[in-house]
């Protein structure tokens, strides 16, 4: 357990951020899985939005996001 006051505050902050990050990461993964299950323009649009949001939160690297988006759009086009 943290002893210093600033360490206690940092722990609270990191717990809050971890909860938010978990939600964002989970929604992105769910959206990607939805496109893989049934490829349509609607699910693709949702997945792109969720992936971009994960990049904004620094949960995905921008190149990985670009790769994912490319792979998903190939699935929808096929």
RAKA-V908779 format. One record per residue. RES is the residue in three letters. OMEGA is omega in degrees with one decimal (999 if undefined). Layout:
# RAKA-V908779
RES|OMEGA, RES|OMEGA
This chain:
# RAKA-V908779
UNK|179.0, UNK|-179.0, UNK|-178.9, UNK|-179.0, UNK|-178.7, UNK|177.9, UNK|177.0, UNK|178.7, UNK|179.6, UNK|178.3, UNK|177.5, UNK|-179.2, UNK|-177.8, UNK|176.3, UNK|177.3, UNK|-179.3, UNK|179.6, UNK|178.1, UNK|179.5, UNK|-179.0, UNK|179.9, UNK|179.3, UNK|-177.9, UNK|-179.7, UNK|-179.0, UNK|179.8, UNK|178.8, UNK|-178.7, UNK|178.6, UNK|179.9, UNK|178.4, UNK|178.6, UNK|179.0, UNK|178.2, UNK|179.3, UNK|-179.3, UNK|179.5, UNK|-175.9, UNK|175.1, UNK|-177.9, UNK|-179.6, UNK|-179.0, UNK|178.6, UNK|179.4, UNK|178.1, UNK|-179.2, UNK|178.6, UNK|-179.8, UNK|-178.5, UNK|178.3, UNK|179.7, UNK|178.8, UNK|177.6, UNK|176.6, UNK|179.9, UNK|178.9, UNK|-178.6, UNK|177.7, UNK|175.4, UNK|174.1, UNK|-174.9, UNK|178.6, UNK|176.8, UNK|178.4, UNK|179.4, UNK|179.1, UNK|178.6, UNK|-178.7, UNK|178.4, UNK|-179.9, UNK|-178.5, UNK|-179.9, UNK|174.9, UNK|179.0, UNK|-178.0, UNK|-179.3, UNK|-177.0, UNK|999
